[in-house]
C-alpha cells in the first residue's frame, strides 16, 4: 500500500515537472535570444530555457567577465601570503544552479561532438589534451561557452 502511494506521488511530481518545463519553454520561445541560444551546440530544448532563466537579462552584465563572475567560475584575485599558483580554484561565489546548468551543457557537448559551431568543443578537447583534469577542462570550456553566449546574445539585443 505504501509503495503504491509513493508511486502515485512520484507520478504527480513528474507531471508537475513536465508542466513547469513546458511553461518555461513557451515563455523562453517568446524571448528574442531564444533562437540564438537554441542554435548553440550543446543547448537543446530543455537546456535552452534553463540557461536563459538562470542568466536572466544578459544586458545587466557590463562584459562577459561579469557574467562569468556571476556564474562563479572565475578565479579568485591574486593574494600574497601562502599563495601557490597550482592551488587556485574557482570562486563559487555566484549562482550554483547556473554552474550546474552550464556543466550539463558542456557534458552534452562532449556526448554530441558537434561538427558545426564546435569552438567550445574544440577548446574542451584542447584542454583535455593539455593534460588538464576533466572537471578543470569542463569549467574552462564553460568559461569559453559563456563568453560566446554573451557575445551572441548581446548582438541580438543590439540589432533590436
N, C-alpha and C positions, 0 to 999 in steps of 0.2 A: 504494500500500500504506500509506504514512504517513498519507494523508488518511483512509483507511478506519479506521485505528486512532484517529485524532483524533476522528472522528465517533462511534465507539463510546465513547470517553472522555467526550465531551460528553453523550451519551445516558445514561451511567451517572451523571454528575453531576446531570443533570436528574431522573432517577429518585430519587436520594438526596434531592435538594432537595424534591421533591414529598412524599416520605415524612416528612421533617422538618416540613414545613409542615402536613401532616395531623395529625401528633402534637401540634404546637403548638396547632392549632385544637381538638383534642379536650381537651387539658389546659385551655385557656382557657375552654371551654364549661362546665367544672365550677366555675369561679370565680363568686362572687355578682355581681361587677360586669360580667360579660361582656355580658349583655343590655342593660345601660345604656350601655356603651361602644359596642356594636354599633349601637344606635339613634341615635347621634350622627351628624350629617351629615358626609359625607366619609370615614367609617370603614366599611370593607367587611369581607368575610370574611377577607381577607388582612391588612389593616392592624390589625384589632382585636386579634388575638393578639400582633402585633408591638408595638403601643403598650403593651399590658398587660405584656408581658415586659420591655420597656425601662424602664418606670417601676417595675415591681415592686409591692410593697405600698405603696399611697398613704398609709397611716396612719403611715408613718415620717416624713412631712413635717409639720411643725407648722402650716404655712399654704401657700397657693397660691404665694406668692412663693418659698418654699423649693423647691418643685417647679420653678419657672421657673429658679431659680439652678442646680438640678441639671441642667436641660437646657442651661444655658449661654447662654440668650438674654436674660439680664438685662444692664442697662447697668453699666459699671464705676462704682465710687464716685467722687464728685466729688473732684478733686485740683487743687490750685493749681499755679502754675508756668506752663507753656506750654499750659494748657488752652484749648481752643476748643470752644464748645458745639456747633458744627456737625460736629465731628470725633469724636463718641462712637460707638463700635461695640459690638456685643455682646461679652461676656467670653470666650465659647468655652471656659470652664473645665470645663464639665460633659460630659455624655455626647454624643459626636458621633453615635452611632447613634440616640439619641433625637431629636436635632435633625433628622437625615435622615428618620426616620420621620414626625415632625411636619410637615416640609416636604412630604413626599409626601401627607399628609392634606390640607394646605392646597391643594396642586395639584389633588387630586381634588375638593375643594370648588369650585375655580374652574371645573372642567370640568362638574360636575354642576349647579351653580347651583340649590341646593335652594330649594323654596318653603316648606316647613315646617322649623322648627328652624333658621332661617337667620341667627342672630345673628352668628356668626363670618363668614359670607359677606358679610353687610351691612357688617360692620366692615372687611373686606378692601376692598370696593368704596369705602367712605368714605375709607379711607387712599389708595387709588389716585386718587380724585377730588380729594384734597387736594394731589396732585402728588408724592406720595412715590414713589421708585423702586420697581419691582415687588418686588425682594427685601426691601426695608425694609417694604413693606406686608405681605408674606407673613410675615415674622418677627413683626410687630405682631399679625397675625391668629393666629399660632401661640401667642403670649403669651396672647391672649384665649381661645383654644381650651383651653389648659392650665388656665387659671383655671376655666373651666366644667367641664372634666373633673374637676378636683379637687373642686369643689363637689358634683357629681352622684355621684361615687364615694364620697365621704365620707358623703353622705346614705344611700347603700345600706348602708354599714357601720354607720351609727348606728341603722338600723332592724333590724339583726340582733340 
